[in-house]
Amino acid sequence: MNRPTDDNDADGDRSLLRLPARNQRASGIPTGSEFRDQWLSIGAAARDDIRRRARVGRPRRHIGR
């Protein structure tokens, strides 16, 4: 996504650059501890909801047998 810089980018708009945080990998994927902090900060009800949604509709068959 390398686009030429516009004139209105010169005001220091760093939201487009998305610099990685100090304890984050350069690819933008959170490290294990950071992911755990985010996961714990969203609350137990939201975690259960996400787990329930991930379980629904997943095929329960063995692959490769």
N, C-alpha and C positions, 0 to 999 in steps of 0.2 A: 504494500500500500504506500509506495513512495510517490507522493504527489508533489508537484512544484509548490514552493512556499509562496503564499499570497502576501500582499502588502499588509493586510490586517493581522498577520501572524507576528509582526514585529513588536507587538506590545507585550510580548512575554507570556503568551497564552500556553501554559505547560499542560493543560488538560488534554491536548491532542497528542502530546509526546508519550504520556503514561509511563513515567519513569518508575522502575521497580523500587519497591520499598527496601529498607535496609536488610531485613531478614527474608527477602524474597528472591527466588531464582530469577535470572535474567529473562526467562521465557514468560514470566508473569504468572506461573503456577505457584500457588502458595506452598511454602515448605510444610512439613508435617505438623510442627508445633503451631504454626500460624493458622493452618487449616483447622486444627483442634480448637484454637481460641475462637475462631469464627463460628465453628460448629456449636461450641458451648454457649456462645453469646446469643444465639437465636432463640434459646428456650426449649424446654422439654416438649411442649405441645407441638411446636413447629417441627421439631425433630421427628416426633412420632408421625406427624402428617406426611413428612417427606418420605419416611420409611414405608408408610402404608401405600403412598402413591407409587413408589418404586416397585413394590411387590405386585401390584395389580397388573394383570395381563401379561406377566412374564411366563414364557413357556417352560414347563417343568420336565423337559425331556433331556436325556443325556446326549451330548454332542460327541460324535466320533466313536460311537460304539455300534 
